[in-house]
Amino acid sequence: METFNYSDLSKTDIARLVQRNVDPANEIRALVEDVIAHVKQHGDRALYDYTHKFDKVELTRLYLDKAELEEIASAVSEDQQEALQTAYANIYKFHKAQLKTEDKVETMPGVTCWRELRAIEKVGLYIPGGTAVLPSTFLMLGIPARIAGCSEIVVCSPPQKNGKVNAFIAYVALMLGVNRVYLVGGSQAIAAMAYGTETISRVDKIFGPGNQFVTKAKTIIQSTTSTAIDMPAGPSEVLVIADKTANPAYVAADLLAQAEHGIDSQSVLVCTSQEIADKTLGEVTKQLIVLPRAEIAKQALDNSYIIITGDLNEAMDFSNQYAPEHLILATESWKEITGKIINAGSVFLGNLTPESAGDYASGTNHTLPTSSYARAYSGVSVDSFVKKITFQYLTEEGIQNIGPSVEILAEMEGLHAHKNAVSVRMNK
Amino acid sequence: METFNYSDLSKTDIARLVQRNVDPANEIRALVEDVIAHVKQHGDRALYDYTHKFDKVELTRLYLDKAELEEIASAVSEDQQEALQTAYANIYKFHKAQLKTEDKVETMPGVTCWRELRAIEKVGLYIPGGTAVLPSTFLMLGIPARIAGCSEIVVCSPPQKNGKVNAFIAYVALMLGVNRVYLVGGSQAIAAMAYGTETISRVDKIFGPGNQFVTKAKTIIQSTTSTAIDMPAGPSEVLVIADKTANPAYVAADLLAQAEHGIDSQSVLVCTSQEIADKTLGEVTKQLIVLPRAEIAKQALDNSYIIITGDLNEAMDFSNQYAPEHLILATESWKEITGKIINAGSVFLGNLTPESAGDYASGTNHTLPTSSYARAYSGVSVDSFVKKITFQYLTEEGIQNIGPSVEILAEMEGLHAHKNAVSVRMNK
């Protein structure tokens, strides 16, 4: 990990350091567009073909039903079931609190406005499969969808070599009351959910992470259909702010947890002295040896770096420019700096709050904005599965109160029919 | 306006009727991409050139400053000022109520999670100019930006032939405390705000309606940069549900108000009898004659239609499939059907609540999802100008409570460094 002194960095240096590759996969656009066009035209047939071609699996049916899921899920041990249930309970509790009704506002006498939540009717969840099996992602998307009250939840996950899904995915499906899992992955799954096929329903919004083909397909779908997506996605990342009250062994563990995701992951350490950096690097070396995914983590750390700042305020200043997906405040003074956080996806406070707690079970969502998208985007929440519809109601008094202003404003914009819609009601 | 009986319509017929052109302007993509590339490369120089080319204005400076805005705004009459202030007050009041802090949730003993709002730092507002001068849009975007606390608000609006903006735009700028308006329009304005130039700051999110070039530029920006956009945009539309308690003159006025926007606007009437349809059409003909924009409205109505349903429930059923930007419930029984609304942008209740009240001054936002996007998108609100960042804090008790589950879950996903980040903290 290369080390920089913050005070030595120019604006251009900082811009370069905080830059992530926003659109790394533009060269695959044509390929993905071709897959989408095929699925749109040939429906299920295209899905069978692509599953054969890309996943090397010959399906006879595009989905697993409830009985099959139950059989697969029976392989989950009791300990594992309990762990999944703990995660479920915490995620449910935190997300349930996000579902709120709002008060009506009388903006002037007789003019009342409010918002009501309505679930997005049909949502599609993409759950990666193959090498990375992520039951936690399924919980993170399925629970808020259920809390929101989405009436149809379409789940796509690529089949394993045996033509099934992993036992944990099957177990989570049943926890969520999802009785069917489609064995479709890649950009073809995104296309199927955006356009619908004979077997798979068209959905209104698609959620979930995936490889570069999935991500590219979601981007294309978002700009060419009325199906929305959760957010743009890039490689995962963490930024740890540490001062002398941090525990280097913990910081090292957090940097490595991020680094093991993939070689394109980034772990940034921003600390207030060279000594902290050195101690942390010592711990990284020690912990790295025993990791099964050491080779991946090592490559990811080669893409990562350390910034030495004068104090925690400078550290936060850099962090806000980086806009990290995960921000860990490895300091006993975290209360003094949380107010200064401007851009971040999810924040982990103090020395005893590892990112992996939030990845799995603290209750917060782990579907978060990467690649500096945290400047404008929030992570997934119940909000992501609902619309807020505005309502307004005018009484007789209300139309008389607001009418004259609307007439003048409509005239200012040269829209006389707008004016008339008020006038006819005022002069009744 | 063509009339259909709902009971005669097949699923395919309905799908055709509710279909809007989602991406009407794909053929202009290359042109817009070219503009964006030029602005990215040449900055201000490109903006001067495009303004000369497209707006036929030779600028000597890219913006108007406070003194210039004040001079221009002095042309706004007292009546007009009062109308703008009424709109401001109502919009402010309704949007201010949207800004809420959330409670902390202890998901298990020692594990506390919550969300905090942070304003998006830099936002860009595109305010159309030229023939359509929309001070109301400026209010609808600027007020929630101010309430959210965005630290930088960049406003772009194309110059009029005199190289200035309209007096109403200048007046609203000053109301909002915006002391500089950039005289840039079209896709070049979107590119400038996404990439930044010598004079114009790069922003994190771009808001505002515009012509097909502006819309296309926003779509491209969204999928190729980390700058977000408010939502995709299409032509404006209204769906009016009317029963025998409706007033045909009011309904006609509402249909015409929508139709005068542009020839691609759509006004859909869904009513429970042929008699209501006939009476409304009679009123449309009568009111149309005196409208300055009659020619536009007439063409828009030619693209519109009427559906006759058996009852209000069927009407709502059709409306949900259409997912209208504006939904007017022209019936005294509106309370009985609002619970059945699934998809809509903004809803106008009863016979005395015209859409134009919400367009200007009721307090709700008029930047709303069109083209069936209301199935998955909400209109602009204070939410659109903030991020919700999740926080979590674990105590000693918390890490011991949650740790074992996280260890098991991390192992299930084969992520041993994730497990270790918890283990090192539990075994200290």
Interface residues (C-beta under 8 A of the other chain):
Chain A: V22 D23 D79 Q80 E82 A83 L84 T86 A87 A89 N90 K93 F94 A97 Q98 K100 E102 D103 V105 T107 M108 V111 C113 R115 E116 R118 I120 E121 A132 V133 L134 P135 S136 F168 D204 K205 T219 I220 Q222 S223 T224 T225 S226 T227 A228 P232 N247 A249 Y250 A253 D254 L256 A257 A259 E260 H261 Q287 L291 P292 R293 A297 T338 I341 I342 N343 A344 G345 S346 V347 F348 L349 G350 N351 L352 T353 P354 E355 S356 A357 G358 D359 Y360 A361 S362 G363 T364 N365 S371 S372 Y373 A374 R375 A376 Y377 S378 G379 S381 D383 K387 K388 I389 T390 F391 Q392 Y393 L394 T395 E396 G398 I399 I402 P404 S405 V406 I408 L409 A410 M412 E413 G414 L415 H416 A417 H418 K419 N420 A421 V422 V424 R425 K428
Chain B: V22 D23 D79 Q80 E82 A83 L84 T86 A87 A89 N90 K93 F94 A97 Q98 K100 E102 D103 V105 T107 M108 V111 C113 R115 E116 R118 I120 E121 A132 V133 L134 P135 S136 F168 D204 K205 T219 I220 Q222 S223 T224 T225 S226 T227 A228 P232 N247 A249 Y250 A253 D254 L256 A257 A259 E260 H261 Q287 L291 P292 R293 A297 T338 I341 I342 N343 A344 G345 S346 V347 F348 L349 G350 N351 L352 T353 P354 E355 S356 A357 G358 D359 Y360 A361 S362 G363 T364 N365 S371 S372 Y373 A374 R375 A376 Y377 S378 G379 S381 D383 K387 K388 I389 T390 F391 Q392 Y393 L394 T395 E396 G398 I399 I402 P404 S405 V406 I408 L409 A410 M412 E413 G414 L415 H416 A417 H418 K419 N420 A421 V422 V424 R425 K428
